[in-house]
Amino acid sequence: MRALRSLLACLALLPLPSAGSAQTMPGPVYHDLTNDGHERLAREISKMLDLRGNPDRGDVEKLLSRWERDAGGPVSGYDWLAVTRLWLRADQAAEAKTALRRATGIPEGVYLLETARVAFLAGDLDAADAYWRACAVADETSSLEAWLDVEPLATPDEMEAWDRFRTLPAGDRDDCAFLRRFWNRRAAASGTELNVRLARHYERYRYALEKFRRRGKEGPWLSSRLGRPRNSIFDDRGLLYVRMGPPDDVAVHGGDGCIEANVTWGYDRPGGYKLYHLTPLGGTDDWWLVSNLAAVYRCGSWDRNPFVAVSPLMVDIPPDAMSDLYKSRMGLDPAYARIAMRAATLGGADRLRVLEELKDESERTWADGEYAVATVPERPRVDLDVRLGLEWLQFRSGRPGHTRVWLNGIAESDELSPEELPDGRLLYRVDAVWTVLDESGDFYGRFPAEVRIERERELAEDSGLSIRISADLAPGSYSYLFSVSDFKDRFQEGPVSGGYARDTLEVRDLGGDLPILSDVAVAADSGGSWTPGGGVFLRPTPVHTTGADGVAHVYYEAYNLTPRGVYETRVRVEPKDGGEPFELTYPGSVRLGFRVATRGVLRLDLADTEPGVYRISVTVRDLTTGTTTLPTRTEIIVDRETLSRP
């Protein structure tokens, strides 16, 4: 992976657009100056706000001097709002802040949103506070401006939601709730704090505004079909950059003769790279996504259309040109090497194979495009070199209406680098982050943890670091992200060594009055530091192996058993690959009162069973009432060679 700085340098070398319309020109400034006979000055202010590259301090100072000389301004609050935005374009946060203080009389929502933009540029920690205060008092103007700031990130569903939302009068809608749901989705998917993700957006936005601002009249094609935000001020490079950040890898072909200049941006994601081919589509300014790399070929005897991927019979594409083009992408995906090799001849069966592979490439490109444009393509800032094992253990919470959910995980240690301590011992340390987002998007929970383990020597090859994080959650469906990163890389630019996993989590409702069981935790021995309470200490692992002696320790909780009554726990053990099941029973008594957890720790001796995977089913019968709980099921691996996990 390339460092962020070198990636940005590569991006800066690409051809850039050169003309367009103003993004946020304050209307009253333009109209007042025009009405007073200063139309040329108004146009110059608008032009400077619209420059491809940011103006420098001298450019702004010259324009302000002319404004003062020709029109006696700036004078009004909107005048000073325009000055603030000029200094923002020039990356001068202090001057922008000073100018904004003089922008009196403008709507409060507009003022606060501009305050947030200035603070984001300055790296001010209070920027997000101003942003949320702005949405709390939003009027029609500031509400629309806040939306235009985030529209490049919006999915088609979110754009439809905004179209419905904006029909409500500003005073009758909750802009902050709408924006929090919007940002919650992105923060949860990237594993970041909400306000950190918000600040990152404005940083990316400024870079894309300078480097990838749309200029030409030719509209996009592929990205529009995928759901590209309407009237976006960025070309497709800017769209990708704002949504996904700088690419993890870049491949460039400068073009020659019949091949148009083109670039491919690669983003490392689970399952391989997501690849995006970009080309000017016959223009010079804006670069757009194409559905197939072969679309950059511009010659041929057929009626050439920049949206046609390739000649049906490829009779007009020189084999050398085709092969060289695809060779330039060999480092991103082996499929391009195969196409390059077969394209070298384009004869006989190779022609048909290449056509089939180009069709497959188009399908992959379409899927990658949907990922970038029609979804929330966020990811945490970690590589994918550390494998993870996860399970969820759910128990009744002391907080009414909630369930205590334990993330019980293990991170493979092979790719982690320990730190040597002064006494010669080795310290393994990772940062872990667990995020959850409910179905509505209203609730976002982020639960970070630092895991430290000291060892006399390096961990064995098949060992891992146990990670346990708990949270009280309301019953329902959540999307989750879990990521770990090597502590030694925490200040590194770009992705750090680690791994992540994402999926959905169903949180059970363990309330009610009927007897009910929690989940079941499995540990290889009876010691450990994890405790669910009540003096119980174990070391559960998500792999559910027994110890080398064939013994597994099982923990569960039963709720709503008869106070001071007796109960019986029944464990049914069944070989997963077939075989005779057997049952074990354990008597017990309820020591505590109604609704308080009855904790059970069972020692399952499976030493006489064959090694392998076993399904177990746990039920509890209240012998006072005769009521039996529904079973809780899990698996246990009998492994005589299991090593103790740290």
Secondary structure, 3 states (H helix, E strand, C coil): CCCHHHHHHHHHCCCCCCCCCCCCCCHHHHHHHHHCCCHHHHHHHHHHHCCCCCCCHHHHHHHHHHHHHHHCCCCCHHHHHHHHHHHHHCCCHHHHHHHHHCCCCCCHHHHHHHHHHHHHHHCCCCHHHHHHHHHHCCCHHHHHHHHHHHHHHCCHHHHHHHHHHCCCCHHHCCHHHHHHHHHHHHHHHHCCCHHHHHHHHHHHHHHHHHHCECCCCCCCCHHHHHCCCCCCCECHHHHHHHHHCCCCEEEEECCECCECCEEEEEEEECCEEEEEEEECCCCCCCCEEECCHHHHECCCCCCCCCCCCCCCCCCCCCHHHHHHHHHCCCCCCHHHHHHHHHHCCCCCHHHHHHHHHHHHHHHHHHHHHHHHHCCCCCCCCECCCCCEEEEEEEEECCCCCCEEEEEEEEEECCCCCCEECCCCCEEEEEEEEEEEEECCCCCEEEEEEEEEEEECCCCCCCCEEEEEEEEEECCEEEEEEEEEEEHHHCCCCCCECEEEEEEEEEECCCCCCCCEECCCEEECCCCCCEEEECCEEECECCCCECCCCCEEEEEEEEECCCCCCEEEEEEEEEECCCCCCEEEEEEEECCCCCCCCEEEEEEEECCCCCCEEEEEEEEEEECCCCEECCCEEEEEEECCCCCCCC
